[in-house]
Amino acid sequence: MTSCTSLKTLGLQDYPNDNLSKDSYADLNGLYSNRHDTIIGDLVHMPGSGFDELERQTILTQLFLNIPESYYRDNNGIMIDPNEKYVQIDFKKKSKAIVSFYHKDSLVFSKNINGKFKNGYFYLRPKIFVIPIVPLVFGYNFERTRIGKSGSNLLIDYSVNRWGFALVAGSSDKGFTSSVYRKRE
């Protein structure tokens, strides 16, 4: 089996982490733009998807494996402008937060995230699954995410290694990113 890039080696030099601890978990609370301000790294999707994989990285795509369709489209089925999407992070305790998605000022959905504080970051539980029905269907998914803070900015480091096939077709994603998200006032 293959796993993801270690998150310890990721980060942005221009945005030093504020070194959060389990006692300062509430410092991550806030409303953030869901679209990154700054991003580095490399994500490769095979076969080519026609999209810039880094442009598709948002807070929600890095935190959750499955995102409801309401993330992409409004009630009328129209694609939501990325600049109208916001994410509220609200830590209830040191190992659990509620992440809420807003379109303009309307709540669309909320989900919980779980993890632990380590080395100045909040590490989410790794997202791992394996589908072992060889030779018809086989696949694996390993994703790791950590959240930090630099001033009022949210920092997210993310790595993925995903591969799968179903009889005659296949797909894979591999890579890592470090990104910065601005706090909404």
C-alpha positions as CSV (number, residue, x, y, z in Angstrom):
1,M,0.0,0.0,0.0
2,T,1.0,3.6,-0.6
3,S,0.3,6.5,1.7
4,C,0.3,10.3,1.5
5,T,3.1,12.8,1.7
6,S,4.0,13.6,5.3
7,L,2.4,16.8,6.4
8,K,5.4,17.7,8.5
9,T,7.3,18.7,5.3
10,L,4.5,21.0,4.0
11,G,3.8,24.7,4.7
12,L,4.3,28.2,3.4
13,Q,7.4,30.1,4.3
14,D,5.7,33.5,4.0
15,Y,2.9,32.4,6.4
16,P,4.5,31.1,9.6
17,N,2.2,28.9,11.8
18,D,1.0,30.5,15.1
19,N,1.7,27.3,16.9
20,L,-1.7,26.5,18.3
21,S,-2.2,24.1,21.2
22,K,-5.2,22.2,22.5
23,D,-5.7,25.0,25.0
24,S,-5.9,27.7,22.2
25,Y,-8.2,25.7,19.9
26,A,-10.8,28.5,19.8
27,D,-8.3,30.7,17.9
28,L,-9.2,28.8,14.7
29,N,-12.9,29.8,15.0
30,G,-14.0,32.2,12.3
31,L,-15.7,32.8,9.0
32,Y,-13.3,32.2,6.1
33,S,-13.4,32.6,2.3
34,N,-13.7,29.1,0.8
35,R,-11.4,30.1,-2.1
36,H,-7.7,30.1,-1.4
37,D,-5.7,33.3,-1.5
38,T,-2.3,31.6,-1.9
39,I,-1.5,28.0,-2.8
40,I,1.5,25.9,-3.5
41,G,2.0,22.3,-4.3
42,D,1.1,19.9,-7.0
43,L,-2.0,17.7,-7.5
44,V,-2.1,15.3,-10.5
45,H,-5.3,13.7,-11.7
46,M,-5.1,10.9,-14.2
47,P,-6.4,10.6,-16.8
48,G,-6.6,14.4,-17.3
49,S,-9.8,16.0,-16.1
50,G,-9.6,19.2,-18.0
51,F,-9.6,21.2,-14.8
52,D,-6.8,23.0,-13.0
53,E,-6.6,20.7,-9.9
54,L,-5.2,23.5,-7.7
55,E,-8.1,25.8,-8.6
56,R,-10.5,23.2,-7.3
57,Q,-8.9,23.1,-3.9
58,T,-11.2,24.7,-1.3
59,I,-11.5,24.4,2.5
60,L,-14.4,22.0,2.0
61,T,-12.7,19.7,-0.6
62,Q,-9.8,19.3,1.8
63,L,-11.8,18.6,4.9
64,F,-14.5,16.3,3.6
65,L,-14.5,13.2,1.4
66,N,-18.0,13.7,0.1
67,I,-19.6,17.2,-0.3
68,P,-23.4,17.6,-1.0
69,E,-24.5,18.9,-4.4
70,S,-25.7,22.0,-2.7
71,Y,-22.0,23.0,-2.4
72,Y,-21.9,23.5,-6.2
73,R,-25.4,24.7,-7.1
74,D,-28.0,26.9,-5.6
75,N,-31.7,26.0,-5.2
76,N,-32.3,26.9,-8.8
77,G,-29.6,24.6,-10.1
78,I,-27.3,27.5,-11.0
79,M,-23.5,27.1,-10.3
80,I,-22.5,29.1,-7.2
81,D,-19.8,31.8,-7.8
82,P,-16.8,30.7,-5.7
83,N,-16.5,34.3,-4.3
84,E,-19.9,33.9,-2.7
85,K,-18.9,30.8,-0.7
86,Y,-17.8,31.0,3.0
87,V,-16.9,28.5,5.6
88,Q,-17.5,29.0,9.4
89,I,-15.3,26.9,11.7
90,D,-16.5,26.7,15.2
91,F,-14.6,24.5,17.7
92,K,-16.8,23.0,20.4
93,K,-13.9,21.3,22.2
94,K,-10.3,20.6,21.5
95,S,-11.0,17.5,19.4
96,K,-14.2,18.5,17.6
97,A,-15.4,21.4,15.4
98,I,-18.5,22.2,13.4
99,V,-17.7,23.3,9.8
100,S,-20.6,25.2,8.2
101,F,-20.9,26.2,4.6
102,Y,-22.6,29.5,3.6
103,H,-23.7,30.8,0.2
104,K,-23.8,34.6,0.6
105,D,-25.4,34.8,4.1
106,S,-27.5,31.6,3.9
107,L,-26.4,28.4,5.7
108,V,-26.3,25.5,3.2
109,F,-25.0,22.7,5.4
110,S,-22.9,21.8,8.5
111,K,-20.7,18.9,9.3
112,N,-18.4,17.8,12.1
113,I,-14.7,17.3,11.9
114,N,-12.6,15.4,14.5
115,G,-8.9,15.3,15.1
116,K,-6.2,16.4,17.6
117,F,-3.7,19.1,18.1
118,K,-0.1,18.2,17.5
119,N,3.0,20.3,16.6
120,G,1.1,23.5,16.5
121,Y,-1.6,22.3,14.1
122,F,-5.0,20.6,14.3
123,Y,-4.7,17.3,12.5
124,L,-7.9,15.9,11.1
125,R,-8.4,12.1,11.3
126,P,-7.0,10.6,8.1
127,K,-9.5,9.7,5.4
128,I,-8.7,6.1,4.5
129,F,-10.7,3.5,2.6
130,V,-9.9,0.5,0.5
131,I,-12.2,-1.3,-2.0
132,P,-10.8,-4.8,-2.3
133,I,-13.0,-6.6,-4.9
134,V,-10.2,-7.7,-7.2
135,P,-10.3,-8.1,-10.3
136,L,-13.6,-6.3,-10.9
137,V,-13.2,-3.3,-8.7
138,F,-10.2,-2.2,-6.7
139,G,-9.2,1.1,-5.2
140,Y,-7.7,2.9,-2.3
141,N,-7.9,6.4,-0.9
142,F,-5.5,8.1,1.6
143,E,-6.0,11.7,2.5
144,R,-4.4,13.8,5.3
145,T,-5.2,17.3,6.3
146,R,-4.0,19.7,9.0
147,I,-5.2,23.2,9.9
148,G,-3.1,26.0,11.3
149,K,-3.3,29.7,11.6
150,S,-1.0,32.6,10.6
151,G,-2.3,35.9,12.0
152,S,-6.0,36.1,10.9
153,N,-5.4,33.6,8.0
154,L,-6.3,30.0,8.0
155,L,-3.6,27.6,6.8
156,I,-4.4,24.1,5.4
157,D,-1.9,21.5,4.4
158,Y,-3.3,18.5,2.5
159,S,-2.0,15.4,0.8
160,V,-3.8,12.7,-1.2
161,N,-3.0,9.4,-2.8
162,R,-6.0,7.9,-4.5
163,W,-6.2,5.1,-7.1
164,G,-9.0,3.0,-8.4
165,F,-10.4,1.0,-11.4
166,A,-13.6,-0.8,-12.3
167,L,-13.0,-3.5,-14.9
168,V,-12.0,-1.3,-17.8
169,A,-11.6,2.2,-16.5
170,G,-9.4,3.8,-13.9
171,S,-8.5,7.1,-12.2
172,S,-5.9,8.4,-9.8
173,D,-5.1,11.5,-7.8
174,K,-1.8,12.2,-6.1
175,G,-0.1,15.2,-4.6
176,F,-0.1,17.8,-1.9
177,T,-0.9,21.4,-1.3
178,S,-0.4,24.2,1.2
179,S,-3.0,26.9,1.1
180,V,-4.0,30.2,2.8
181,Y,-7.6,31.3,3.3
182,R,-8.5,34.9,4.3
183,K,-10.8,35.6,7.3
184,R,-14.0,37.3,6.5
185,E,-14.7,40.4,8.6
